[in-house]
Amino acid sequence: MGITTQQQLTRSGYKRTEVGVIPDDWNLADFDTIGSVIDGDRGTNYPSSEDFSNGGYCLFLNAGNVTKEGFRFAECAFISREKDARLNKGKLKRNDIVRTTRGTVGNVAYFDAAVPFENMRINSGMVILRNTSSLLDTTFLYGLLRSRLVQTQIERLSFGSAQPQLTVKDISKFGIVVPQFLEQGAIAEVLSDADEVVRMLDKLINKKRDIKTGTMQQLLTRKRRLPGFSGEWKVKKLGELLEYEQPTQYLVKDTEYNDDNDTPVLTAGKTFILGYTNEETGVFRNVPVIIFDDFTTASKYVKFPFKAKSSAMKILKPKDANTNLRVIFEKVQLIPFKAGEHKRYWISEYQHLEIEVAKPEEQTAIAAVLSDIDADIAALEARRDKARALKQGMMQQLLTGNIRLI
C-alpha cells in the first residue's frame, strides 16, 4: 500500500487515527475496554412525580442538574430511602462520571469529592461512565470526555433531529486516547487547576449577586436610604407609572434560529433568549423596556433591540420622565403576586397593584447603585468566560498531544 497524502502530512512522532492525529506513544481504546456504561432504571419502580420531594435520602438527577460545566444543584428532586432501595440500576459511586444522552446530548459532570451529596441516581436520560481500568486516570478521563476529541464523535453518533440521542452501545465505542499514566496525571492536574479558576470566579459572581439582592432589598423597601435623601415615598399604581404596547408588529416569523444571527428573540419566561433571528424588519429598538408575560406575570428588563415570540407579552414603558424604569422593574420583582387561573393579568389585575415610589432624584441614585453592582458582575462574568475559553483551548492542545507536558 502506498503512502497517502494525509500520512505524508502527519508530523514525525505522531500517527493518524480514527479520532485524529495523536502521539505515537499514545494508545487508542474503545471505552468499553477501559470502563463500563451504566444506564438508569426503567422498570416499574421508576419514580413518578409523587415520589419526588425537596429533600430526602437520594438526589434523583435530571437533565437540569448536568451542564457543560459540571453539576448544577439549583433545583433538586429527592427520593426516599425506601424508593431508592427498590431501584436496580443507575446508582452513582464516587469518581463516576455522568453524561446526558437525550435532548441536550453530551453534558458531563464528575462525582468527585467536592459534590455535597452522598447518594445520587440518574434518570433515564443519562448514563454513568465508570472507569474500571488501572491504566486510566479518572480526572484525565473527565477532561477527555469534555474535549472536542469526544464531542466530534458525539456529533457523528447522535441521532434524532427533534431530540438527539446517544445509545449505550454508541458510548461503549467512544474512541479513548490513553497516554502513559504519568502524562495523564500531569494533564489532569493542569485541567483541574483551570477548572478551579472557573469555580472560584463562579463563587465570586454568586457572592456579588447575593450582595446585589441584599442591597436591592434594603434600598427598594426604604430600610436603607442613600446619603442626602429623606422624606416619604408616594404610593402609586403600576398603571399610573407604566404604559404598555402590544408586541404584534415585533413578532418573529421564522423560528429557525441561528446563533450567528444578530437579533435575539425574547420571552419573559425563564428561557428569556429563545434564539437569534436574521429578520431585519419589526425589530423593537426603543429600549430599555420591561417585557411582561401576560399569563404568568414573569418579567424581564431589556436594554437591547429584540423581536418577540408570543403575542401574550406586554411591552412596558415609563409614562413620563419621573419614572426610572430600572427601579420600577426591581420593585416589581418584590411583589408577592401568584398567578392562578389561565388569563391575561396586566389589564385585569396587575396594573392596579400599588408600590411605593421615591422622588425621581432618589430613583436615579438607587438605579446608579444597582448599575454599578451589575457592572462588577459583568466584569467577573467576562473574566470567567475568558478563563473557560482558555481552558477549552488548553484542553484541545493537551488532550490531542499537540502540547506535551512529559
Secondary structure, 3 states (H helix, E strand, C coil): CCCCHHHHHCCCCEEEECCEEEECCCEEEEHHHCEEEEECCCCCCCCCHHHCECCCCEEECCHHHEECCEECCCCCCEECHHHHHCCCCCECCCCCEEEECECCCCCEEECCCCCCCCCEECCCCEEEEEECCCCCCHHHHHHHHCCHHHHHHHHHHCECCCCCECCHHHHHCCEEEECCHHHHHHHHHHHHHHHHHHHHHHHHHHHHHHHHHHHHHHHHCCCCCCCCCCCCCEEEEHHHHEEEECCHHHECCCCCCCCCCCEEEECCCCCCEEEEECCCCCCECCCCEEEEECCCCCEEEECCCEEECCCCEEEEEECCCCCCHHHHHHHHHCCCCCCCCCCCCCCCCHHHCEEEECCHHHHHHHHHHHHHHHHHHHHHHHHHHHHHHHHHHHHHHHHCCCCCCC
